[in-house]
């Protein structure tokens, strides 16, 4: 690749740099999460914490008021796997 082309592509967005220096608004472009890596990292930690809590601590009425973890353990121990979808029936 020509060195001149490499330099041109490295400076393909001078208006964003100029806006930052001038204190103007700079928006995160769609599909460019790397432009705001701090927030993306924060969101990833929040989502992971929610996923763990959702699958290990929260009871689900569709699983007979068991956590998904308890339900899966019951299935692996040979339980029938039947869960009543009505609140008043005894499964």
C-alpha positions in Angstrom: 0.0 0.0 0.0 1.2 3.5 -0.8 2.4 5.4 2.3 0.4 8.4 1.1 -2.8 6.3 1.1 -2.1 5.0 4.6 -1.8 8.6 6.0 -4.9 9.7 4.2 -7.0 6.8 5.7 -5.6 7.4 9.2 -6.9 11.0 9.0 -10.2 10.1 7.3 -12.3 11.9 10.0 -10.7 15.3 10.7 -14.0 16.9 11.5 -14.6 14.7 14.5 -11.1 15.6 15.8 -11.7 19.2 15.2 -15.1 19.1 17.0 -13.5 17.5 20.0 -10.8 20.2 20.2 -13.3 22.9 19.8 -15.5 21.5 22.6 -18.4 20.7 20.2 -20.7 17.7 20.3 -19.3 14.4 19.1 -21.8 11.6 18.7 -21.0 7.8 18.7 -21.7 6.5 15.3 -24.0 3.5 15.0 -22.0 0.3 14.8 -18.9 1.9 16.4 -19.0 0.8 20.1 -15.2 1.3 20.3 -15.8 5.0 20.2 -17.2 4.8 23.7 -15.4 1.8 25.2 -15.9 2.9 28.8 -19.7 2.8 28.5 -19.7 -0.4 26.5 -17.6 -2.1 29.2 -20.0 -0.8 31.9 -23.0 -2.1 30.0 -21.3 -5.5 29.6 -20.8 -5.8 33.4 -24.4 -4.7 34.1 -25.8 -7.2 31.6 -23.7 -10.0 32.9 -24.7 -9.3 36.5 -28.4 -9.3 35.5 -28.0 -12.6 33.5 -26.5 -14.3 36.5 -29.1 -13.0 38.9 -31.9 -13.9 36.4 -30.7 -17.5 36.0 -29.7 -18.3 39.5 -31.7 -16.2 42.0 -35.0 -15.3 40.4 -37.9 -17.7 40.5 -39.9 -18.1 37.3 -43.6 -19.0 37.5 -43.3 -20.9 34.2 -40.8 -23.2 35.9 -43.0 -24.0 38.9 -41.5 -21.1 40.9 -38.0 -22.5 40.6 -35.0 -20.7 39.4 -33.7 -21.9 36.0 -30.7 -23.4 37.8 -32.9 -25.4 40.1 -35.2 -26.5 37.3 -32.2 -27.7 35.2 -30.8 -29.6 38.2 -34.2 -31.3 38.7 -34.2 -32.3 35.0 -30.8 -33.8 35.2 -31.8 -35.8 38.3 -34.6 -37.5 36.3 -37.6 -35.4 37.2 -40.5 -35.6 34.8 -39.9 -32.1 33.5 -43.6 -31.3 33.8 -44.5 -27.9 35.1 -48.0 -26.6 35.5 -48.7 -23.3 33.8 -51.6 -22.5 36.1 -51.0 -21.0 39.5 -53.8 -23.0 41.3 -52.9 -26.5 40.1 -50.6 -28.8 42.1 -47.9 -30.2 39.8 
